[in-house]
Amino acid sequence: MSLRRKDNERPRQENRDAIPNDEGTIAARMAIKPAKREEMFPIALASMILAFLAVLISASRGYLLLYGDAVAHLAIARRIIDSVNPGLPQIGSVWLPLPHLLLVPFVSKIQWWQTGTGGTWPSFAFYILGNVGFYRLARRMLPVHWAFGATLFYALNPNLLYLATTAMTEPLFLAIFVWSTVVVMECIDAIRDEQIRVVKARLIVAGILSVLSVYTRYDGWVLAACVWLMLTISLVKNKRVFEKVRFAFVILTVLTVLAPIGWMAHNWRYTGDPLDFMRGPYSAAAIERKTAPPGQHYRGWHNPAWALLFYTRTAQVNAAAWETGFLLMAAAIAGTWMLWKRGLARASVLLWMPLPFYIYSVSFGSVPIFIPQLYPHSYYNARYGMELLPALVVFAFVVVAWFENRIIRTRPVQAVFLQPAVMVLAIANCVAMTWFTPLVLKEGIVNSRTRVPFETSIARELLAMPQGLPVMMYTSDHVGAIQQTGIPLKQFISESDYDSFHRALAEPAKYAAYVVAIDKDPVSDAVKKNSSNLKELTVLCTTGQPCARIYESEIYQPAKK
């Protein structure tokens, strides 16, 4: 009698995270278990093939350098090893350092920096890691066939595939985000089962991932805090486990706290302001003040309701074709509620973290989002909606799995065709989004139409100059012109070296053989104040861009060696 009761209880213990049907029983085919290594290998292999095809398409069509941010990320990584004063100070104070440090080995080859290929390989790798992590995450919430279906839908997202070919930070952050969620879920399960060794390992891994997230994007700061809070609450509820893993928890806490402090210390060391990334001249607030018309603000400024609309609408358009994003969002909300109400995989709610973060960022952080579906019908920061993609997909498939469980007894024939039908829809979604150009790619194309020709015209002038002579140029806005030429950055007197740049601003003709002054930049302002001994060679103007004026110094003398 006792043995029979234990046997009956074991399946419920193993499958406690399964999606129950209305009667509270668990169908045999709905059994949910952690992903096995042999399950994840095909995901990695298929992801590699998809990423390789995406790279071929993007490279052949010139899509690798559409985003000005991608060009800037590559330039920051390049100047760490190629500038007047190379080294870690070249990381800067606003964009977080991890993406640039990962790019350094790839941009050391000047051709890879020039073509943008250097930014492809890290994103390529993190796309694969992100897909594997997503499958492992889905496998803890779904049976194997629906975990595969959700991963297929996620991996085939054309916006994600495009970003996997560029130097943008989304593939890296999404991989960290997904794996952080997986580790939190596994750690909480291990705490509940009192698996001490597993808890210790997961706490340390969570700490490492928190450091990586903090040094990748500022939403990673919120992610790290949420990870620490969720794990702390779980440990406090099980004091017996807490006592045995106290040292590992201290490591997690120290890593979580020191990571943001480290970045503020870096800002203080090199700018004199620990919050320079928030209020300095290159911060989001400063850019918004510079680009917005006087007295006007973007829709959503200090308005959380509009911010919610813009962000969720952007996430929907990024995730699904046409207007099916509304259906995907509704299903994801329903799936989240189903799991939470039944007390299943509640740690997965961490996937919704980007929603409050971006509502706050749009409302009070000077981070506008524009998409063509909403006024003013333009393109800006549409890629931010990609961070909600894991939540939209995995929770929507929770509803799909629940629906299958509902009909499997009453309509077994129809249930057999449900999985193939959903797979076809996932592929159709990819084809439809690609056919009409995915939003993130479209933004890159639209916003590069005037920038790229302008930088190309500057690049032609730079290549016509005698090589090896110093050129004074403000590179923060149009470093793509230098990138196109392949001329080493150390040949340029720019803001990347504070001392030489500010010395040259006082007397441009004395310290530079040539000067590239772009309207309203610091070099242009310096030339207006002191244009003596400068001969204007040409003026370059392109629609939608400021004019650039090229000057030659009449008195420059190379320093004697």
HUKAZI-V46576 format. One record per residue. N is the residue number from 1. PSI is psi as a letter, one per 40 degrees, with the letter a starting at -180 (* if undefined). Layout:
N:PSI / N:PSI
This chain:
1:d / 2:d / 3:d / 4:d / 5:d / 6:d / 7:d / 8:d / 9:d / 10:d / 11:d / 12:d / 13:d / 14:d / 15:f / 16:e / 17:e / 18:i / 19:h / 20:i / 21:a / 22:d / 23:e / 24:e / 25:i / 26:h / 27:i / 28:d / 29:e / 30:e / 31:h / 32:h / 33:i / 34:i / 35:h / 36:i / 37:d / 38:d / 39:d / 40:d / 41:d / 42:d / 43:d / 44:d / 45:d / 46:d / 47:d / 48:d / 49:d / 50:d / 51:d / 52:d / 53:d / 54:d / 55:d / 56:d / 57:d / 58:d / 59:d / 60:d / 61:e / 62:f / 63:e / 64:d / 65:f / 66:d / 67:h / 68:d / 69:d / 70:d / 71:d / 72:d / 73:d / 74:d / 75:d / 76:d / 77:d / 78:d / 79:e / 80:d / 81:e / 82:g / 83:i / 84:d / 85:g / 86:i / 87:a / 88:d / 89:d / 90:e / 91:d / 92:a / 93:e / 94:c / 95:h / 96:i / 97:d / 98:d / 99:d / 100:d / 101:d / 102:d / 103:d / 104:d / 105:d / 106:d / 107:e / 108:d / 109:h / 110:d / 111:d / 112:d / 113:d / 114:d / 115:e / 116:e / 117:d / 118:d / 119:e / 120:d / 121:d / 122:d / 123:d / 124:d / 125:d / 126:d / 127:d / 128:d / 129:d / 130:d / 131:d / 132:d / 133:d / 134:d / 135:d / 136:d / 137:d / 138:d / 139:d / 140:e / 141:e / 142:i / 143:i / 144:d / 145:d / 146:d / 147:d / 148:d / 149:d / 150:d / 151:d / 152:d / 153:d / 154:d / 155:d / 156:e / 157:h / 158:d / 159:d / 160:d / 161:d / 162:d / 163:d / 164:e / 165:e / 166:i / 167:f / 168:i / 169:e / 170:d / 171:d / 172:d / 173:d / 174:d / 175:d / 176:d / 177:d / 178:d / 179:d / 180:d / 181:d / 182:d / 183:d / 184:d / 185:d / 186:d / 187:d / 188:d / 189:d / 190:d / 191:d / 192:d / 193:e / 194:f / 195:g / 196:d / 197:d / 198:d / 199:d / 200:d / 201:d / 202:d / 203:d / 204:d / 205:d / 206:d / 207:d / 208:d / 209:d / 210:d / 211:d / 212:d / 213:d / 214:d / 215:e / 216:d / 217:i / 218:d / 219:d / 220:d / 221:d / 222:d / 223:d / 224:d / 225:d / 226:d / 227:d / 228:d / 229:d / 230:d / 231:d / 232:d / 233:d / 234:d / 235:d / 236:d / 237:e / 238:g / 239:d / 240:d / 241:d / 242:d / 243:d / 244:e / 245:f / 246:d / 247:d / 248:d / 249:d / 250:d / 251:d / 252:d / 253:d / 254:d / 255:d / 256:d / 257:d / 258:d / 259:d / 260:d / 261:d / 262:d / 263:d / 264:d / 265:d / 266:d / 267:d / 268:d / 269:d / 270:e / 271:e / 272:e / 273:h / 274:e / 275:f / 276:d / 277:e / 278:d / 279:e / 280:a / 281:e / 282:e / 283:i / 284:d / 285:d / 286:d / 287:d / 288:d / 289:d / 290:d / 291:d / 292:i / 293:i / 294:h / 295:e / 296:i / 297:i / 298:i / 299:h / 300:e / 301:h / 302:f / 303:g / 304:d / 305:d / 306:d / 307:d / 308:d / 309:d / 310:d / 311:d / 312:d / 313:d / 314:d / 315:d / 316:d / 317:d / 318:d / 319:d / 320:i / 321:i / 322:b / 323:e / 324:e / 325:d / 326:d / 327:d / 328:d / 329:d / 330:d / 331:d / 332:d / 333:d / 334:d / 335:d / 336:d / 337:d / 338:d / 339:d / 340:d / 341:d / 342:e / 343:f / 344:h / 345:f / 346:d / 347:e / 348:e / 349:e / 350:d / 351:e / 352:e / 353:d / 354:d / 355:d / 356:d / 357:d / 358:d / 359:d / 360:d / 361:d / 362:d / 363:d / 364:e / 365:e / 366:f / 367:g / 368:i / 369:h / 370:h / 371:i / 372:e / 373:e / 374:i / 375:h / 376:f / 377:f / 378:a / 379:h / 380:h / 381:f / 382:d / 383:e / 384:d / 385:e / 386:d / 387:e / 388:e / 389:d / 390:d / 391:d / 392:d / 393:d / 394:d / 395:d / 396:d / 397:e / 398:d / 399:d / 400:d / 401:d / 402:d / 403:d / 404:d / 405:d / 406:d / 407:e / 408:d / 409:d / 410:d / 411:g / 412:d / 413:d / 414:d / 415:d / 416:d / 417:e / 418:d / 419:d / 420:d / 421:d / 422:d / 423:d / 424:d / 425:d / 426:d / 427:d / 428:d / 429:d / 430:d / 431:d / 432:d / 433:d / 434:d / 435:d / 436:e / 437:h / 438:i / 439:d / 440:d / 441:d / 442:d / 443:d / 444:d / 445:d / 446:d / 447:e / 448:e / 449:d / 450:d / 451:d / 452:d / 453:d / 454:d / 455:d / 456:d / 457:d / 458:d / 459:d / 460:d / 461:d / 462:d / 463:d / 464:e / 465:i / 466:h / 467:i / 468:e / 469:i / 470:h / 471:h / 472:h / 473:h / 474:h / 475:e / 476:d / 477:d / 478:f / 479:e / 480:d / 481:d / 482:d / 483:d / 484:d / 485:d / 486:e / 487:h / 488:i / 489:d / 490:e / 491:e / 492:h / 493:h / 494:i / 495:e / 496:e / 497:h / 498:d / 499:d / 500:d / 501:d / 502:d / 503:d / 504:d / 505:d / 506:d / 507:g / 508:d / 509:d / 510:d / 511:e / 512:h / 513:d / 514:i / 515:h / 516:h / 517:h / 518:h / 519:h / 520:e / 521:i / 522:d / 523:d / 524:d / 525:d / 526:d / 527:d / 528:d / 529:d / 530:g / 531:e / 532:i / 533:f / 534:h / 535:h / 536:h / 537:d / 538:i / 539:h / 540:h / 541:h / 542:i / 543:h / 544:e / 545:i / 546:i / 547:i / 548:h / 549:h / 550:h / 551:i / 552:h / 553:h / 554:e / 555:e / 556:h / 557:h / 558:i / 559:h / 560:h / 561:*
